[in-house]
Amino acid sequence: MKNNITDFTYPIIFKHIHGFLTVSVPDLGIDAKVPLPNDFFKTKNLEQNKEIIWKIFAEVLADSVSHLETKKWIPNASQIKTQLKTPEKDYSLPEFCRAVQKHITVSENTLRREINRGKIICYTTEGGHRRIPESEVKRYITSSQKSAAKNTPEQDNAL
């Protein structure tokens, strides 16, 4: 079934990522990328840059129109929304320690060792401080309780 397209109301997103110009139409699931010349942002030859941009734009537009013409239904165009999740709260090591200590008894040094072993996921800031995602609190408590439950019967049998 052919659809008659009079207006193209879908958001088109241009991004410069690691030497590539990426153009996408998220509502239609269409992406295209073209490598940019090394001097793209330094060149005084704006006509050459315009040609590169128009080339990829024309490719994405043609794909989008072709996609819309061949579909049985046309998705509604979204408005550009920030549908991003709010970033997860993260803790410093002392804050993480206090949050975990509400549930189990553990020292800050033990948590440092667990981080170094990779049992607690964290990232390091530019200043060298550890930041631990909030989701790690529940995950760590659950895994600690499971390992404690496993170790208890073995210790009882050993005595």
C-alpha positions in Angstrom: 0.0 0.0 0.0 1.4 3.4 -1.0 1.1 6.3 1.4 0.9 9.9 0.2 3.5 11.9 2.0 3.1 15.6 1.9 4.9 16.7 5.1 8.0 15.1 6.7 7.4 15.9 10.4 9.8 13.4 11.9 12.8 14.8 13.9 16.1 14.3 12.1 19.2 14.2 14.4 22.7 15.2 13.2 25.7 14.1 15.4 29.4 14.3 15.0 30.8 11.2 16.6 34.5 10.2 16.4 35.1 11.5 12.9 31.8 10.5 11.5 28.7 12.5 10.7 25.7 10.5 11.8 22.2 11.3 10.8 19.2 9.5 12.2 15.4 9.5 12.1 14.7 7.7 15.5 11.0 7.4 14.9 11.6 5.3 11.8 14.7 3.5 13.0 16.9 4.9 10.2 20.6 5.7 10.7 23.3 6.6 8.3 26.9 7.7 8.9 29.6 9.1 6.6 33.3 9.5 7.6 34.4 13.1 7.7 37.7 14.3 6.3 40.3 15.1 9.0 40.2 18.8 8.1 36.4 19.0 8.0 36.2 21.5 10.9 39.4 23.4 9.9 38.7 23.9 6.2 37.8 27.2 4.7 36.1 25.3 1.8 32.5 25.4 3.1 31.1 24.2 -0.2 32.9 20.9 0.2 31.5 20.5 3.7 28.0 21.3 2.5 28.3 18.6 -0.2 29.1 16.0 2.5 26.3 17.1 4.7 23.7 17.2 1.9 24.9 13.8 0.6 24.1 12.1 3.9 21.0 14.1 4.5 19.6 13.1 1.0 20.4 9.5 1.7 18.5 9.5 5.0 15.6 11.4 3.6 15.3 9.0 0.6 15.4 6.0 3.0 12.8 7.6 5.2 10.4 8.4 2.4 10.9 5.0 0.9 10.2 3.5 4.3 7.1 5.5 4.8 5.7 4.9 1.3 5.9 1.1 1.6 4.4 0.8 5.1 0.8 -0.1 5.7 0.7 2.5 8.5 2.7 5.6 9.3 3.9 6.1 12.8 3.1 9.4 14.4 6.0 11.8 14.5 7.2 12.3 18.1 8.2 15.6 19.4 11.7 15.7 20.4 11.3 14.6 24.0 13.8 13.8 26.6 12.8 10.3 27.3 16.1 9.6 29.0 16.0 8.1 32.4 17.2 10.3 35.2 20.7 9.2 36.0 21.0 6.7 38.7 22.2 8.1 42.0 25.7 7.1 43.0 27.5 7.0 46.3 31.0 7.8 47.5 32.6 4.9 49.3 31.7 6.2 52.8 28.1 6.8 51.7 27.9 3.3 50.1 29.3 1.9 53.3 26.6 3.6 55.5 23.9 2.4 53.1 25.1 -1.2 53.2 25.6 -1.1 57.0 21.9 -0.5 57.4 21.4 -4.1 56.4 24.6 -6.0 57.1 27.7 -5.5 59.2 30.7 -4.7 56.9 33.7 -2.4 57.2 34.8 0.2 54.7 38.1 -1.6 54.2 36.1 -4.8 53.3 34.1 -2.9 50.7 37.4 -1.5 49.3 38.7 -5.0 48.9 35.4 -6.2 47.3 35.7 -3.3 44.8 39.3 -4.3 44.0 38.2 -7.9 43.5 35.5 -6.7 41.1 32.6 -7.9 43.3 31.3 -4.3 43.6 30.9 -2.3 40.4 32.2 1.2 40.6 33.8 3.9 38.5 36.5 6.3 39.3 36.2 10.1 39.0 38.9 12.3 37.5 40.0 13.1 41.0 40.5 9.4 41.8 37.4 8.9 44.0 35.3 5.8 43.7 31.6 6.3 42.8 29.3 3.3 43.3 25.8 3.1 41.6 22.8 2.9 43.9 21.8 -0.4 42.4 25.0 -2.0 43.8 23.7 -1.6 47.4 20.8 -4.1 46.9 23.0 -6.4 44.6 25.8 -6.5 47.1 23.6 -7.1 50.1 21.7 -9.9 48.3 25.0 -11.6 47.2 26.5 -11.3 50.7 23.5 -12.8 52.3 23.5 -15.7 49.8 27.2 -16.4 50.3 26.7 -16.2 54.1 23.8 -18.7 53.8 26.1 -21.1 51.8 29.0 -20.8 54.3 26.9 -21.4 57.4 26.1 -25.1 56.9 29.6 -25.9 55.9 31.0 -24.3 59.1 28.4 -26.2 61.2 29.5 -29.5 59.6 33.2 -28.7 60.2 32.6 -28.3 63.9 
